[in-house]
Amino acid sequence: MTFDQNAKTVITTIISMARSLGNVTTAEGVEYEEQKEFLSAQGCEQMQGYLYSKPLKQDQLEDLLKKEKNDKRLQEKRNPFS
C-alpha cells in the first residue's frame, strides 16, 4: 500500500497546518506499517486503525487498556532505566 504523490501532498499539508495551529493530529484508518511510518515522519502524533486493533466493544477496549498498562508496569520493573 503506497500513497500517490497527490495524497502525500494533501496529508503533509494538513499535518503541517494542524501543527502550526497547535493542534494534535490524529490519522484514522491506518492499516499498513508503511502508512504509519509515513505519517510519523510527517509529524502525525496519533493514529488509529486496523494496524493497531479491530473495532472493539467498550468492555473489550477497557480490558485491552488494562492489559497494556499492566504490561508496561512489568517492563518498567524489569528495566528501571527505561
Residue, then its C-alpha position, 0 to 999 in steps of 0.5 A: m500500500t503506497f500513497d500517490q504523490n497527490a495524497k502525500t501532498v494533501i496529508t503533509t499539508i494538513i499535518s503541517m497546518a494542524r501543527s502550526l495551529g497547535n493542534v494534535t493530529t490524529a490519522e484514522g484508518v491506518e492499516y499498513e506499517e508503511q502508512k504509519e511510518f509515513l505519517s510519523a515522519q510527517g509529524c502525525e502524533q496519533m493514529q488509529g486503525y486496523l494496524y493497531s486493533k479491530p473495532l472493539k466493544q467498550d468492555q473489550l477496549e477497557d480490558l485491552l487498556k488494562k492489559e497494556k498498562n499492566d504490561k508496561r508496569l512489568q517492563e518498567k520493573r524489569n528495566p528501571f532505566s527505561 
